[in-house]
Structure formats: C-alpha cells, structure tokens
C-alpha cells in the first residue's frame, strides 16, 4: 500500500473506524497480509464523510 493511498471504510464506530473494519476493507481492495497488519486507525488520517 503506497503512502497517500485513500480508501473509504464503512464502520459503526465513531470517530475512528474499528481495526477489524479497516482490515476487511484492506483485504477487499486486494492488498496482501503485510498491508493488513496496518489495520490500526492510528496508521491512517481519518476523515469523516
């Protein structure tokens, strides 16, 4: 996953997405298991849409 990659995560937790929801979205986008290890919301800039 390249730096600056943007994607949307549907999550019921506010203000930051649940790590499980992030991991599911990373997997859905086809990234490998190494990318899924970055599932913590702290690794991303979170913007509420």
mmCIF file as Biopython writes it, N, C-alpha, C and O atoms, coordinates in Angstrom:
data_model
#
loop_
_atom_site.group_PDB
_atom_site.id
_atom_site.type_symbol
_atom_site.label_atom_id
_atom_site.label_alt_id
_atom_site.label_comp_id
_atom_site.label_asym_id
_atom_site.label_entity_id
_atom_site.label_seq_id
_atom_site.pdbx_PDB_ins_code
_atom_site.Cartn_x
_atom_site.Cartn_y
_atom_site.Cartn_z
_atom_site.occupancy
_atom_site.B_iso_or_equiv
_atom_site.auth_seq_id
_atom_site.auth_asym_id
_atom_site.pdbx_PDB_model_num
ATOM 1   N N  . UNK A ? 1  ? 0.850   -1.162 0.000  1.0 0.0 1  A 1 
ATOM 2   C CA . UNK A ? 1  ? 0.000   0.000  0.000  1.0 0.0 1  A 1 
ATOM 3   C C  . UNK A ? 1  ? 0.899   1.229  0.000  1.0 0.0 1  A 1 
ATOM 4   O O  . UNK A ? 1  ? 1.698   1.426  0.915  1.0 0.0 1  A 1 
ATOM 5   N N  . UNK A ? 2  ? 0.761   2.035  -1.015 1.0 0.0 2  A 1 
ATOM 6   C CA . UNK A ? 2  ? 1.617   3.218  -1.124 1.0 0.0 2  A 1 
ATOM 7   C C  . UNK A ? 2  ? 1.177   4.329  -0.174 1.0 0.0 2  A 1 
ATOM 8   O O  . UNK A ? 2  ? 0.004   4.435  0.184  1.0 0.0 2  A 1 
ATOM 9   N N  . UNK A ? 3  ? 2.137   5.148  0.220  1.0 0.0 3  A 1 
ATOM 10  C CA . UNK A ? 3  ? 1.829   6.273  1.102  1.0 0.0 3  A 1 
ATOM 11  C C  . UNK A ? 3  ? 0.871   7.213  0.379  1.0 0.0 3  A 1 
ATOM 12  O O  . UNK A ? 3  ? 1.034   7.477  -0.812 1.0 0.0 3  A 1 
ATOM 13  N N  . UNK A ? 4  ? -0.113  7.708  1.090  1.0 0.0 4  A 1 
ATOM 14  C CA . UNK A ? 4  ? -1.075  8.621  0.497  1.0 0.0 4  A 1 
ATOM 15  C C  . UNK A ? 4  ? -2.264  7.927  -0.149 1.0 0.0 4  A 1 
ATOM 16  O O  . UNK A ? 4  ? -3.121  8.590  -0.733 1.0 0.0 4  A 1 
ATOM 17  N N  . UNK A ? 5  ? -2.332  6.596  -0.055 1.0 0.0 5  A 1 
ATOM 18  C CA . UNK A ? 5  ? -3.451  5.845  -0.636 1.0 0.0 5  A 1 
ATOM 19  C C  . UNK A ? 5  ? -4.715  6.178  0.133  1.0 0.0 5  A 1 
ATOM 20  O O  . UNK A ? 5  ? -4.714  6.163  1.364  1.0 0.0 5  A 1 
ATOM 21  N N  . UNK A ? 6  ? -5.789  6.476  -0.576 1.0 0.0 6  A 1 
ATOM 22  C CA . UNK A ? 6  ? -7.062  6.832  0.049  1.0 0.0 6  A 1 
ATOM 23  C C  . UNK A ? 6  ? -8.092  5.752  -0.188 1.0 0.0 6  A 1 
ATOM 24  O O  . UNK A ? 6  ? -8.201  5.224  -1.295 1.0 0.0 6  A 1 
ATOM 25  N N  . UNK A ? 7  ? -8.857  5.417  0.856  1.0 0.0 7  A 1 
ATOM 26  C CA . UNK A ? 7  ? -9.969  4.490  0.697  1.0 0.0 7  A 1 
ATOM 27  C C  . UNK A ? 7  ? -11.000 4.760  1.781  1.0 0.0 7  A 1 
ATOM 28  O O  . UNK A ? 7  ? -10.686 5.330  2.826  1.0 0.0 7  A 1 
ATOM 29  N N  . UNK A ? 8  ? -12.222 4.348  1.525  1.0 0.0 8  A 1 
ATOM 30  C CA . UNK A ? 8  ? -13.312 4.560  2.475  1.0 0.0 8  A 1 
ATOM 31  C C  . UNK A ? 8  ? -13.564 3.283  3.252  1.0 0.0 8  A 1 
ATOM 32  O O  . UNK A ? 8  ? -13.497 2.182  2.704  1.0 0.0 8  A 1 
ATOM 33  N N  . UNK A ? 9  ? -13.854 3.443  4.533  1.0 0.0 9  A 1 
ATOM 34  C CA . UNK A ? 9  ? -14.177 2.310  5.400  1.0 0.0 9  A 1 
ATOM 35  C C  . UNK A ? 9  ? -15.540 2.573  6.023  1.0 0.0 9  A 1 
ATOM 36  O O  . UNK A ? 9  ? -15.761 3.604  6.658  1.0 0.0 9  A 1 
ATOM 37  N N  . UNK A ? 10 ? -16.440 1.635  5.832  1.0 0.0 10 A 1 
ATOM 38  C CA . UNK A ? 10 ? -17.750 1.725  6.474  1.0 0.0 10 A 1 
ATOM 39  C C  . UNK A ? 10 ? -17.609 1.112  7.859  1.0 0.0 10 A 1 
ATOM 40  O O  . UNK A ? 10 ? -17.245 -0.057 7.993  1.0 0.0 10 A 1 
ATOM 41  N N  . UNK A ? 11 ? -17.896 1.901  8.888  1.0 0.0 11 A 1 
ATOM 42  C CA . UNK A ? 11 ? -17.730 1.437  10.259 1.0 0.0 11 A 1 
ATOM 43  C C  . UNK A ? 11 ? -18.770 2.084  11.159 1.0 0.0 11 A 1 
ATOM 44  O O  . UNK A ? 11 ? -19.137 3.245  10.976 1.0 0.0 11 A 1 
ATOM 45  N N  . UNK A ? 12 ? -19.234 1.317  12.126 1.0 0.0 12 A 1 
ATOM 46  C CA . UNK A ? 12 ? -20.221 1.851  13.063 1.0 0.0 12 A 1 
ATOM 47  C C  . UNK A ? 12 ? -19.571 2.592  14.224 1.0 0.0 12 A 1 
ATOM 48  O O  . UNK A ? 12 ? -20.267 3.214  15.027 1.0 0.0 12 A 1 
ATOM 49  N N  . UNK A ? 13 ? -18.248 2.534  14.321 1.0 0.0 13 A 1 
ATOM 50  C CA . UNK A ? 13 ? -17.567 3.213  15.424 1.0 0.0 13 A 1 
ATOM 51  C C  . UNK A ? 13 ? -17.152 4.621  15.002 1.0 0.0 13 A 1 
ATOM 52  O O  . UNK A ? 13 ? -16.628 4.842  13.911 1.0 0.0 13 A 1 
ATOM 53  N N  . UNK A ? 14 ? -17.405 5.554  15.904 1.0 0.0 14 A 1 
ATOM 54  C CA . UNK A ? 14 ? -17.121 6.960  15.620 1.0 0.0 14 A 1 
ATOM 55  C C  . UNK A ? 14 ? -16.257 7.481  16.765 1.0 0.0 14 A 1 
ATOM 56  O O  . UNK A ? 14 ? -16.547 7.120  17.905 1.0 0.0 14 A 1 
ATOM 57  N N  . UNK A ? 15 ? -15.246 8.279  16.570 1.0 0.0 15 A 1 
ATOM 58  C CA . UNK A ? 15 ? -14.858 8.978  15.350 1.0 0.0 15 A 1 
ATOM 59  C C  . UNK A ? 15 ? -13.877 8.214  14.481 1.0 0.0 15 A 1 
ATOM 60  O O  . UNK A ? 15 ? -13.613 8.622  13.350 1.0 0.0 15 A 1 
ATOM 61  N N  . UNK A ? 16 ? -13.321 7.095  14.990 1.0 0.0 16 A 1 
ATOM 62  C CA . UNK A ? 16 ? -12.355 6.348  14.174 1.0 0.0 16 A 1 
ATOM 63  C C  . UNK A ? 16 ? -12.900 4.960  13.864 1.0 0.0 16 A 1 
ATOM 64  O O  . UNK A ? 16 ? -13.574 4.356  14.698 1.0 0.0 16 A 1 
ATOM 65  N N  . UNK A ? 17 ? -12.614 4.457  12.677 1.0 0.0 17 A 1 
ATOM 66  C CA . UNK A ? 17 ? -13.095 3.126  12.309 1.0 0.0 17 A 1 
ATOM 67  C C  . UNK A ? 17 ? -12.475 2.030  13.175 1.0 0.0 17 A 1 
ATOM 68  O O  . UNK A ? 17 ? -11.338 2.147  13.634 1.0 0.0 17 A 1 
ATOM 69  N N  . UNK A ? 18 ? -13.227 0.992  13.381 1.0 0.0 18 A 1 
ATOM 70  C CA . UNK A ? 18 ? -12.766 -0.185 14.100 1.0 0.0 18 A 1 
ATOM 71  C C  . UNK A ? 18 ? -11.654 -0.856 13.293 1.0 0.0 18 A 1 
ATOM 72  O O  . UNK A ? 18 ? -11.728 -0.898 12.065 1.0 0.0 18 A 1 
ATOM 73  N N  . UNK A ? 19 ? -10.623 -1.383 13.967 1.0 0.0 19 A 1 
ATOM 74  C CA . UNK A ? 19 ? -9.499  -2.027 13.275 1.0 0.0 19 A 1 
ATOM 75  C C  . UNK A ? 19 ? -9.961  -3.195 12.409 1.0 0.0 19 A 1 
ATOM 76  O O  . UNK A ? 19 ? -9.405  -3.431 11.336 1.0 0.0 19 A 1 
ATOM 77  N N  . UNK A ? 20 ? -10.974 -3.926 12.866 1.0 0.0 20 A 1 
ATOM 78  C CA . UNK A ? 20 ? -11.496 -5.046 12.075 1.0 0.0 20 A 1 
ATOM 79  C C  . UNK A ? 20 ? -12.118 -4.549 10.784 1.0 0.0 20 A 1 
ATOM 80  O O  . UNK A ? 20 ? -11.948 -5.175 9.737  1.0 0.0 20 A 1 
ATOM 81  N N  . UNK A ? 21 ? -12.835 -3.438 10.837 1.0 0.0 21 A 1 
ATOM 82  C CA . UNK A ? 21 ? -13.448 -2.865 9.636  1.0 0.0 21 A 1 
ATOM 83  C C  . UNK A ? 21 ? -12.375 -2.404 8.646  1.0 0.0 21 A 1 
ATOM 84  O O  . UNK A ? 21 ? -12.526 -2.569 7.436  1.0 0.0 21 A 1 
ATOM 85  N N  . UNK A ? 22 ? -11.291 -1.823 9.173  1.0 0.0 22 A 1 
ATOM 86  C CA . UNK A ? 22 ? -10.182 -1.385 8.317  1.0 0.0 22 A 1 
ATOM 87  C C  . UNK A ? 22 ? -9.541  -2.595 7.649  1.0 0.0 22 A 1 
ATOM 88  O O  . UNK A ? 22 ? -9.278  -2.582 6.447  1.0 0.0 22 A 1 
ATOM 89  N N  . UNK A ? 23 ? -9.290  -3.647 8.437  1.0 0.0 23 A 1 
ATOM 90  C CA . UNK A ? 23 ? -8.665  -4.859 7.891  1.0 0.0 23 A 1 
ATOM 91  C C  . UNK A ? 23 ? -9.522  -5.471 6.781  1.0 0.0 23 A 1 
ATOM 92  O O  . UNK A ? 23 ? -8.993  -5.895 5.754  1.0 0.0 23 A 1 
ATOM 93  N N  . UNK A ? 24 ? -10.833 -5.519 6.980  1.0 0.0 24 A 1 
ATOM 94  C CA . UNK A ? 24 ? -11.738 -6.071 5.965  1.0 0.0 24 A 1 
ATOM 95  C C  . UNK A ? 24 ? -11.671 -5.258 4.676  1.0 0.0 24 A 1 
ATOM 96  O O  . UNK A ? 24 ? -11.683 -5.826 3.583  1.0 0.0 24 A 1 
ATOM 97  N N  . UNK A ? 25 ? -11.600 -3.947 4.794  1.0 0.0 25 A 1 
ATOM 98  C CA . UNK A ? 25 ? -11.543 -3.090 3.607  1.0 0.0 25 A 1 
ATOM 99  C C  . UNK A ? 25 ? -10.210 -3.251 2.876  1.0 0.0 25 A 1 
ATOM 100 O O  . UNK A ? 25 ? -10.177 -3.297 1.646  1.0 0.0 25 A 1 
ATOM 101 N N  . UNK A ? 26 ? -9.110  -3.337 3.630  1.0 0.0 26 A 1 
ATOM 102 C CA . UNK A ? 26 ? -7.798  -3.553 3.017  1.0 0.0 26 A 1 
ATOM 103 C C  . UNK A ? 26 ? -7.803  -4.870 2.247  1.0 0.0 26 A 1 
ATOM 104 O O  . UNK A ? 26 ? -7.290  -4.945 1.130  1.0 0.0 26 A 1 
ATOM 105 N N  . UNK A ? 27 ? -8.385  -5.908 2.846  1.0 0.0 27 A 1 
ATOM 106 C CA . UNK A ? 27 ? -8.472  -7.218 2.186  1.0 0.0 27 A 1 
ATOM 107 C C  . UNK A ? 27 ? -9.355  -7.141 0.942  1.0 0.0 27 A 1 
ATOM 108 O O  . UNK A ? 27 ? -9.017  -7.709 -0.097 1.0 0.0 27 A 1 
ATOM 109 N N  . UNK A ? 28 ? -10.482 -6.442 1.045  1.0 0.0 28 A 1 
ATOM 110 C CA . UNK A ? 28 ? -11.401 -6.305 -0.089 1.0 0.0 28 A 1 
ATOM 111 C C  . UNK A ? 28 ? -10.722 -5.622 -1.276 1.0 0.0 28 A 1 
ATOM 112 O O  . UNK A ? 28 ? -11.011 -5.930 -2.432 1.0 0.0 28 A 1 
ATOM 113 N N  . UNK A ? 29 ? -9.824  -4.696 -0.974 1.0 0.0 29 A 1 
ATOM 114 C CA . UNK A ? 29 ? -9.109  -3.981 -2.032 1.0 0.0 29 A 1 
ATOM 115 C C  . UNK A ? 29 ? -7.984  -4.806 -2.652 1.0 0.0 29 A 1 
ATOM 116 O O  . UNK A ? 29 ? -7.368  -4.380 -3.629 1.0 0.0 29 A 1 
ATOM 117 N N  . UNK A ? 30 ? -7.710  -5.999 -2.083 1.0 0.0 30 A 1 
ATOM 118 C CA . UNK A ? 30 ? -6.742  -6.902 -2.673 1.0 0.0 30 A 1 
ATOM 119 C C  . UNK A ? 30 ? -5.312  -6.764 -2.179 1.0 0.0 30 A 1 
ATOM 120 O O  . UNK A ? 30 ? -4.394  -7.311 -2.789 1.0 0.0 30 A 1 
ATOM 121 N N  . UNK A ? 31 ? -5.110  -6.045 -1.086 1.0 0.0 31 A 1 
ATOM 122 C CA . UNK A ? 31 ? -3.760  -5.908 -0.546 1.0 0.0 31 A 1 
ATOM 123 C C  . UNK A ? 31 ? -3.364  -7.164 0.222  1.0 0.0 31 A 1 
ATOM 124 O O  . UNK A ? 31 ? -4.225  -7.911 0.686  1.0 0.0 31 A 1 
ATOM 125 N N  . UNK A ? 32 ? -2.061  -7.393 0.355  1.0 0.0 32 A 1 
ATOM 126 C CA . UNK A ? 32 ? -1.558  -8.611 0.994  1.0 0.0 32 A 1 
ATOM 127 C C  . UNK A ? 32 ? -1.627  -8.537 2.518  1.0 0.0 32 A 1 
ATOM 128 O O  . UNK A ? 32 ? -2.056  -7.535 3.090  1.0 0.0 32 A 1 
ATOM 129 N N  . UNK A ? 33 ? -1.195  -9.620 3.157  1.0 0.0 33 A 1 
ATOM 130 C CA . UNK A ? 33 ? -1.275  -9.707 4.611  1.0 0.0 33 A 1 
ATOM 131 C C  . UNK A ? 33 ? -0.399  -8.669 5.309  1.0 0.0 33 A 1 
ATOM 132 O O  . UNK A ? 33 ? -0.717  -8.242 6.419  1.0 0.0 33 A 1 
ATOM 133 N N  . UNK A ? 34 ? 0.697   -8.258 4.675  1.0 0.0 34 A 1 
ATOM 134 C CA . UNK A ? 34 ? 1.535   -7.215 5.282  1.0 0.0 34 A 1 
ATOM 135 C C  . UNK A ? 34 ? 0.743   -5.912 5.393  1.0 0.0 34 A 1 
ATOM 136 O O  . UNK A ? 34 ? 0.820   -5.230 6.415  1.0 0.0 34 A 1 
ATOM 137 N N  . UNK A ? 35 ? -0.011  -5.563 4.361  1.0 0.0 35 A 1 
ATOM 138 C CA . UNK A ? 35 ? -0.822  -4.344 4.397  1.0 0.0 35 A 1 
ATOM 139 C C  . UNK A ? 35 ? -1.902  -4.446 5.469  1.0 0.0 35 A 1 
ATOM 140 O O  . UNK A ? 35 ? -2.229  -3.451 6.116  1.0 0.0 35 A 1 
ATOM 141 N N  . UNK A ? 36 ? -2.456  -5.639 5.662  1.0 0.0 36 A 1 
ATOM 142 C CA . UNK A ? 36 ? -3.492  -5.813 6.686  1.0 0.0 36 A 1 
ATOM 143 C C  . UNK A ? 36 ? -2.941  -5.592 8.088  1.0 0.0 36 A 1 
ATOM 144 O O  . UNK A ? 36 ? -3.706  -5.301 9.008  1.0 0.0 36 A 1 
ATOM 145 N N  . UNK A ? 37 ? -1.633  -5.725 8.270  1.0 0.0 37 A 1 
ATOM 146 C CA . UNK A ? 37 ? -1.045  -5.510 9.593  1.0 0.0 37 A 1 
ATOM 147 C C  . UNK A ? 37 ? -1.106  -4.040 9.999  1.0 0.0 37 A 1 
ATOM 148 O O  . UNK A ? 37 ? -0.892  -3.716 11.168 1.0 0.0 37 A 1 
ATOM 149 N N  . UNK A ? 38 ? -1.393  -3.147 9.052  1.0 0.0 38 A 1 
ATOM 150 C CA . UNK A ? 38 ? -1.507  -1.714 9.349  1.0 0.0 38 A 1 
ATOM 151 C C  . UNK A ? 38 ? -2.939  -1.309 9.672  1.0 0.0 38 A 1 
ATOM 152 O O  . UNK A ? 38 ? -3.318  -0.155 9.475  1.0 0.0 38 A 1 
ATOM 153 N N  . UNK A ? 39 ? -3.745  -2.261 10.173 1.0 0.0 39 A 1 
ATOM 154 C CA . UNK A ? 39 ? -5.175  -2.034 10.367 1.0 0.0 39 A 1 
ATOM 155 C C  . UNK A ? 39 ? -5.513  -1.031 11.473 1.0 0.0 39 A 1 
ATOM 156 O O  . UNK A ? 39 ? -6.661  -0.596 11.555 1.0 0.0 39 A 1 
ATOM 157 N N  . UNK A ? 40 ? -4.571  -0.655 12.313 1.0 0.0 40 A 1 
ATOM 158 C CA . UNK A ? 40 ? -4.847  0.311  13.370 1.0 0.0 40 A 1 
ATOM 159 C C  . UNK A ? 40 ? -5.207  1.669  12.774 1.0 0.0 40 A 1 
ATOM 160 O O  . UNK A ? 40 ? -4.537  2.153  11.862 1.0 0.0 40 A 1 
ATOM 161 N N  . UNK A ? 41 ? -6.263  2.274  13.294 1.0 0.0 41 A 1 
ATOM 162 C CA . UNK A ? 41 ? -6.699  3.585  12.800 1.0 0.0 41 A 1 
ATOM 163 C C  . UNK A ? 41 ? -5.598  4.624  12.970 1.0 0.0 41 A 1 
ATOM 164 O O  . UNK A ? 41 ? -5.598  5.630  12.261 1.0 0.0 41 A 1 
ATOM 165 N N  . UNK A ? 42 ? -4.665  4.410  13.886 1.0 0.0 42 A 1 
ATOM 166 C CA . UNK A ? 42 ? -3.554  5.333  14.116 1.0 0.0 42 A 1 
ATOM 167 C C  . UNK A ? 42 ? -2.604  5.417  12.932 1.0 0.0 42 A 1 
ATOM 168 O O  . UNK A ? 42 ? -1.796  6.342  12.853 1.0 0.0 42 A 1 
ATOM 169 N N  . UNK A ? 43 ? -2.688  4.467  12.015 1.0 0.0 43 A 1 
ATOM 170 C CA . UNK A ? 43 ? -1.819  4.471  10.847 1.0 0.0 43 A 1 
ATOM 171 C C  . UNK A ? 43 ? -2.404  5.266  9.686  1.0 0.0 43 A 1 
ATOM 172 O O  . UNK A ? 43 ? -1.781  5.376  8.630  1.0 0.0 43 A 1 
ATOM 173 N N  . UNK A ? 44 ? -3.592  5.818  9.876  1.0 0.0 44 A 1 
ATOM 174 C CA . UNK A ? 44 ? -4.292  6.493  8.785  1.0 0.0 44 A 1 
ATOM 175 C C  . UNK A ? 44 ? -4.783  7.865  9.235  1.0 0.0 44 A 1 
ATOM 176 O O  . UNK A ? 44 ? -5.014  8.105  10.420 1.0 0.0 44 A 1 
ATOM 177 N N  . UNK A ? 45 ? -4.935  8.748  8.271  1.0 0.0 45 A 1 
ATOM 178 C CA . UNK A ? 45 ? -5.601  10.014 8.523  1.0 0.0 45 A 1 
ATOM 179 C C  . UNK A ? 45 ? -7.091  9.759  8.305  1.0 0.0 45 A 1 
ATOM 180 O O  . UNK A ? 45 ? -7.517  9.400  7.208  1.0 0.0 45 A 1 
ATOM 181 N N  . UNK A ? 46 ? -7.869  9.949  9.356  1.0 0.0 46 A 1 
ATOM 182 C CA . UNK A ? 46 ? -9.298  9.632  9.301  1.0 0.0 46 A 1 
ATOM 183 C C  . UNK A ? 46 ? -10.090 10.900 9.038  1.0 0.0 46 A 1 
ATOM 184 O O  . UNK A ? 46 ? -9.957  11.887 9.761  1.0 0.0 46 A 1 
ATOM 185 N N  . UNK A ? 47 ? -10.915 10.867 7.998  1.0 0.0 47 A 1 
ATOM 186 C CA . UNK A ? 47 ? -11.796 11.982 7.676  1.0 0.0 47 A 1 
ATOM 187 C C  . UNK A ? 47 ? -13.214 11.469 7.615  1.0 0.0 47 A 1 
ATOM 188 O O  . UNK A ? 47 ? -13.501 10.532 6.871  1.0 0.0 47 A 1 
ATOM 189 N N  . UNK A ? 48 ? -14.104 12.063 8.381  1.0 0.0 48 A 1 
ATOM 190 C CA . UNK A ? 48 ? -15.498 11.642 8.368  1.0 0.0 48 A 1 
ATOM 191 C C  . UNK A ? 48 ? -16.189 12.256 7.151  1.0 0.0 48 A 1 
ATOM 192 O O  . UNK A ? 48 ? -16.095 13.460 6.914  1.0 0.0 48 A 1 
ATOM 193 N N  . UNK A ? 49 ? -16.878 11.419 6.389  1.0 0.0 49 A 1 
ATOM 194 C CA . UNK A ? 49 ? -17.597 11.910 5.214  1.0 0.0 49 A 1 
ATOM 195 C C  . UNK A ? 49 ? -19.065 12.052 5.483  1.0 0.0 49 A 1 
ATOM 196 O O  . UNK A ? 49 ? -19.819 12.455 4.597  1.0 0.0 49 A 1 
#
